[in-house]
Each structure stands twice: as C-alpha cells, then as structure tokens.
Amino acid sequence: MAKFNKDSIGGTISVVVLLSLACSVIVAGSAVLLKSTQEEQKQLDKQKNILSVAGLLQADTKASQIKEIFAKNIEARCVELDSGDYTDCPANFDAKAAAKNPAQSTALSPDEDPAGIRNRENLAEIYLVKDNDGQVNQIVLPVYGKGLWSVMYGFLSVQPDGNTVNGITYYEHGETPGLGGEIENPRWQAQFAGKQLFDEQNHAALFVGKGASANKAHGIDAISGSTLTSNGVNNSFKFWLGQKGFGPYLAKLKAGAN
C-alpha cells in the first residue's frame, strides 16, 4: 500500500478537504443544536417588547417572569387586514415569511405603499392586553416601514376605542445610532401617549414632522437631524392607519364591532 504523503500536493488537498468536511459537520451540528434555543430567545424578545409597549414590563422584571406575565395578560389573535375581521391564526404564523409568500400576501402599487414595504401580509397577528378581570384594555399592533437605511419594525399600543395611542416601541431597525436610531429613545416615544390616530372625520391624522407637537391631538415632533427616518415613521403610519393596513380593523373597534 502506498504511504500517504501529507506533504505532497495531493496530500495537502486531502487534508484541506477532510478538515473542511469536519468543520462543516461541527457547524451544521451546532446550528441544529442551537436552533431551538435561538427560537426560544427570539420568542422571548418578542414577548418582552409587547409587554414593554403595554406597560407591563418593569425595570426589575426577570426573564423567567416574562412568559408568565405574557400568558396571563396577552391574547394573540389574527386579523384579516382587508376585512378587519378576526380569523384563526395558522400554526406557527410568521408575518415576515407571509409577506414574502405570494399566496399569503398582497403586492402593493406605489400609490398604496407610502411605507415602502412592497408586499403586505394578508393576515396580521395582533395582541389583546387584558387586565386582572380579563377585560381588554389595550390592543398592540405590529407596524413597520422603510426608514433611511432599513425597515423599522415596531409595536403600537392603542386603547379599545381604536383611536387613542397608549405607546409605541421600535425593536428592530438599522438606522444610524444617535440619529435615526433615536426612534428607540423613550423620551421621543413618550410623545405618542394620548395622541389620536384619526380626526373627527375619521381620516388618519397621526403624523410626525418638524414642530408637529404644536398639534396636540395628532402631532409628533420629528427626530432632530433625522428627517428621512422621521419621514419613514410618518409614512409607515400613513400606511398602517389606511385601508391596506389596520384601517378596517380600527374602524370596527371604534364602532364596537370587534
């Protein structure tokens, strides 16, 4: 039997191939083993942000308590966006995946798409927040839209009247730290509390702009030095408060139909 010569070209190639295969097996195995942990952390982070915008997360809330608080106070429901009606949620529903699936989404024309998202999922998962007596005291809606550098994902909490804002949080984006990234700043987010989504004619009226807080009912001041990010937030509300967004659902809330 010929002796294996690791110093030859063929030997070197063999060593590299074997080493690559070994590394691939290790990486693939690690990915499989860690997948469940990663999914669990992703779900925990989602629950944390929903509880935060609902005002149910305290500074000293431990990670081990988040699941318990969420299970006690939050009911996830799916809404058919075109009709505004509740419907059954598909198993393991993923809104981001649905928005990329032509069978589960709607392509938007430029006129229908101020948020710059191109496709909108047909179903949205919303979250009913309940008090200790089991009564719904707010609804958390997922909202997203294109900013300067990224799609900005957040949660908007509204009261059961379908019109009054409780709060907002942004949990995923790629905006510039210290500039557009200020959408995460609690002081800026605090402006949203108590604002009205619609005017007396039921037209979407919440807006973000320079000096907008002079309009006490509907206006949110833009982020200083971040016009394009602020415009992105404003445009996302134009979409999600409209007929292709949560407009039909919020109208039914206001009418007491949901």
C-alpha positions as CSV (number, residue, x, y, z in Angstrom):
1,M,0.0,0.0,0.0
2,A,1.4,3.4,-1.0
3,K,2.3,5.5,2.0
4,F,0.2,8.7,2.4
5,N,2.4,11.7,1.9
6,K,0.7,14.7,3.5
7,D,3.5,17.0,2.2
8,S,2.6,16.3,-1.4
9,I,0.1,18.4,-3.4
10,G,-2.4,15.6,-3.3
11,G,-1.9,15.1,0.4
12,T,-2.3,18.8,1.1
13,I,-5.6,18.9,-0.8
14,S,-6.8,15.8,1.0
15,V,-6.0,17.3,4.4
16,V,-7.9,20.5,3.4
17,V,-10.9,18.6,2.2
18,L,-11.1,16.5,5.3
19,L,-10.6,19.5,7.6
20,S,-13.4,21.4,5.7
21,L,-15.7,18.4,6.0
22,A,-15.0,18.1,9.7
23,C,-15.7,21.9,10.2
24,S,-18.9,21.7,8.2
25,V,-20.2,18.8,10.3
26,I,-19.3,20.7,13.5
27,V,-21.0,23.9,12.3
28,A,-24.1,22.1,11.0
29,G,-24.4,20.2,14.2
30,S,-24.1,23.3,16.3
31,A,-26.7,25.1,14.2
32,V,-29.2,22.2,14.8
33,L,-28.5,22.0,18.5
34,L,-28.8,25.8,19.0
35,K,-31.9,26.3,16.8
36,S,-34.4,25.6,19.5
37,T,-32.5,27.9,21.9
38,Q,-32.4,30.7,19.3
39,E,-36.1,30.3,18.5
40,E,-36.9,30.4,22.2
41,Q,-34.8,33.6,22.7
42,K,-36.5,35.2,19.6
43,Q,-39.9,34.5,21.1
44,L,-38.9,35.8,24.5
45,D,-37.6,39.0,23.0
46,K,-40.9,39.4,21.1
47,Q,-42.9,38.9,24.2
48,K,-40.7,41.3,26.1
49,N,-41.3,44.1,23.6
50,I,-45.1,43.5,23.6
51,L,-45.2,43.7,27.4
52,S,-43.0,46.8,27.3
53,V,-45.2,48.8,25.0
54,A,-48.2,47.6,27.0
55,G,-46.6,49.0,30.2
56,L,-46.5,45.6,31.8
57,L,-42.7,45.3,31.9
58,Q,-40.9,46.7,35.0
59,A,-37.2,47.5,35.3
60,D,-36.8,44.6,37.7
61,T,-38.8,42.1,35.7
62,K,-36.7,38.9,35.3
63,A,-36.5,36.9,32.0
64,S,-38.1,34.0,33.8
65,Q,-41.2,36.1,34.6
66,I,-41.8,37.3,31.1
67,K,-43.5,34.1,29.8
68,E,-45.8,34.0,32.9
69,I,-46.8,37.7,32.6
70,F,-47.4,37.3,28.8
71,A,-49.5,34.1,29.3
72,K,-51.6,35.8,31.9
73,N,-52.2,39.2,30.2
74,I,-51.8,38.8,26.5
75,E,-54.1,37.0,23.9
76,A,-52.7,36.7,20.4
77,R,-55.3,37.0,17.6
78,C,-55.1,37.1,13.8
79,V,-56.8,39.8,11.8
80,E,-57.7,39.6,8.1
81,L,-56.4,43.0,7.1
82,D,-58.7,43.5,4.1
83,S,-61.9,43.0,6.1
84,G,-60.7,43.9,9.6
85,D,-62.2,40.7,11.0
86,Y,-60.7,38.3,13.4
87,T,-59.7,34.9,12.0
88,D,-57.8,31.8,13.0
89,C,-54.1,32.1,13.1
90,P,-52.2,29.4,11.0
91,A,-49.9,27.2,13.0
92,N,-46.5,28.8,13.6
93,F,-47.6,32.0,11.8
94,D,-44.7,34.2,10.8
95,A,-45.7,37.6,9.4
96,K,-42.3,38.3,7.8
97,A,-42.4,35.0,5.9
98,A,-46.1,35.6,4.9
99,A,-45.2,39.0,3.4
100,K,-42.7,37.2,1.1
101,N,-45.1,34.5,0.1
102,P,-47.3,35.5,-2.9
103,A,-50.0,33.1,-1.7
104,Q,-50.2,34.8,1.7
105,S,-49.6,38.4,0.8
106,T,-50.7,41.3,-1.4
107,A,-48.5,43.2,-3.8
108,L,-48.9,47.0,-3.3
109,S,-48.8,49.6,-6.0
110,P,-46.7,52.7,-5.4
111,D,-49.8,54.7,-4.6
112,E,-50.8,52.1,-2.0
113,D,-47.3,51.9,-0.5
114,P,-46.2,55.0,1.4
115,A,-44.3,52.7,3.8
116,G,-42.1,51.3,1.1
117,I,-42.8,47.6,2.0
118,R,-43.9,46.4,-1.5
119,N,-45.8,43.5,-0.2
120,R,-48.2,43.2,2.8
121,E,-49.2,40.0,4.5
122,N,-52.9,39.2,4.3
123,L,-53.1,38.3,8.0
124,A,-51.6,40.2,10.9
125,E,-51.1,38.9,14.4
126,I,-52.3,41.4,17.0
127,Y,-52.2,41.2,20.8
128,L,-55.2,41.9,23.1
129,V,-53.9,43.1,26.5
130,K,-56.2,42.2,29.4
131,D,-56.4,43.4,33.0
132,N,-56.8,41.3,36.1
133,D,-60.5,40.9,35.4
134,G,-59.9,39.6,31.9
135,Q,-61.1,42.8,30.2
136,V,-59.3,44.1,27.2
137,N,-57.7,47.5,28.0
138,Q,-55.4,47.9,25.0
139,I,-54.5,46.3,21.7
140,V,-50.9,46.0,20.4
141,L,-50.5,46.3,16.7
142,P,-47.3,45.4,14.7
143,V,-46.2,48.3,12.4
144,Y,-43.3,48.6,10.1
145,G,-42.0,50.6,7.2
146,K,-38.8,51.8,5.4
147,G,-36.5,54.3,7.1
148,L,-33.3,55.7,5.8
149,W,-31.3,52.5,5.9
150,S,-33.6,49.8,6.9
151,V,-37.1,48.5,7.5
152,M,-38.1,49.7,11.0
153,Y,-40.2,47.2,13.0
154,G,-42.3,48.3,16.0
155,F,-45.4,47.8,18.1
156,L,-48.1,50.4,18.6
157,S,-50.4,50.1,21.5
158,V,-53.9,51.6,21.2
159,Q,-56.9,51.8,23.6
160,P,-60.0,49.7,22.9
161,D,-61.6,52.8,21.3
162,G,-59.4,52.2,18.3
163,N,-58.2,55.8,18.3
164,T,-56.1,56.7,21.4
165,V,-52.4,55.8,21.5
166,N,-51.0,54.3,24.7
167,G,-47.5,53.9,23.4
168,I,-45.0,52.8,20.8
169,T,-41.7,50.9,20.7
170,Y,-39.3,50.0,17.9
171,Y,-37.4,46.8,18.4
172,E,-35.6,46.1,15.1
173,H,-34.0,48.5,12.7
174,G,-30.7,49.5,11.1
175,E,-31.0,53.3,11.5
176,T,-27.9,55.4,12.4
177,P,-27.1,55.3,16.2
178,G,-27.6,58.7,17.7
179,L,-29.6,60.0,14.8
180,G,-32.3,57.8,13.3
181,G,-31.6,55.3,16.0
182,E,-33.3,57.7,18.4
183,I,-36.6,56.1,17.4
184,E,-35.7,53.8,20.4
185,N,-35.3,56.8,22.8
186,P,-38.1,56.6,25.4
187,R,-38.3,60.4,25.6
188,W,-39.2,60.6,21.9
189,Q,-41.5,57.6,22.1
190,A,-43.3,59.2,25.1
191,Q,-44.8,61.9,22.7
192,F,-47.2,59.2,21.3
193,A,-49.1,58.6,24.6
194,G,-52.6,60.1,24.4
195,K,-52.4,61.1,20.7
196,Q,-55.4,60.4,18.5
197,L,-55.0,58.3,15.3
198,F,-57.9,59.8,13.5
199,D,-59.6,63.2,13.2
200,E,-63.3,63.9,13.6
201,Q,-63.9,62.9,10.0
202,N,-62.3,59.5,10.7
203,H,-59.3,60.4,8.5
204,A,-55.9,59.1,9.5
205,A,-54.4,62.1,11.3
206,L,-51.4,61.0,13.4
207,F,-48.2,62.5,11.9
208,V,-44.5,63.0,12.5
209,G,-42.9,66.3,11.4
210,K,-40.8,69.3,12.4
211,G,-42.7,71.2,15.1
212,A,-45.6,68.8,14.8
213,S,-46.3,68.7,18.5
214,A,-48.0,72.1,18.2
215,N,-50.9,69.9,17.1
216,K,-51.6,68.5,20.5
217,A,-54.1,65.9,19.3
218,H,-52.2,64.3,16.5
219,G,-48.6,65.7,16.1
220,I,-45.3,64.0,17.0
221,D,-42.0,66.1,16.7
222,A,-39.5,64.7,14.1
223,I,-36.2,63.4,15.4
224,S,-33.6,66.2,15.2
225,G,-31.1,65.7,12.3
226,S,-33.0,62.6,11.1
227,T,-35.5,63.9,8.5
228,L,-35.6,60.7,6.4
229,T,-36.0,58.4,9.3
230,S,-38.8,60.6,10.7
231,N,-40.4,60.7,7.3
232,G,-40.2,56.9,7.3
233,V,-42.1,56.7,10.6
234,N,-44.7,59.1,9.3
235,N,-45.1,57.2,6.1
236,S,-45.5,53.9,8.0
237,F,-48.4,55.4,9.9
238,K,-50.0,56.6,6.7
239,F,-50.0,53.0,5.5
240,W,-50.9,51.2,8.7
241,L,-53.8,53.5,9.5
242,G,-55.1,53.3,6.0
243,Q,-57.3,50.8,4.1
244,K,-54.5,48.5,3.2
245,G,-53.3,48.4,6.8
246,F,-55.3,48.3,10.0
247,G,-57.8,50.9,8.9
248,P,-60.7,48.4,8.5
249,Y,-59.9,46.7,11.9
250,L,-59.6,50.0,13.7
251,A,-62.9,51.2,12.2
252,K,-64.6,48.1,13.6
253,L,-63.0,48.7,17.0
254,K,-64.3,52.3,17.0
255,A,-67.8,51.1,16.1
256,G,-67.7,48.3,18.7
257,A,-68.0,45.6,16.1
258,N,-64.8,43.7,17.3
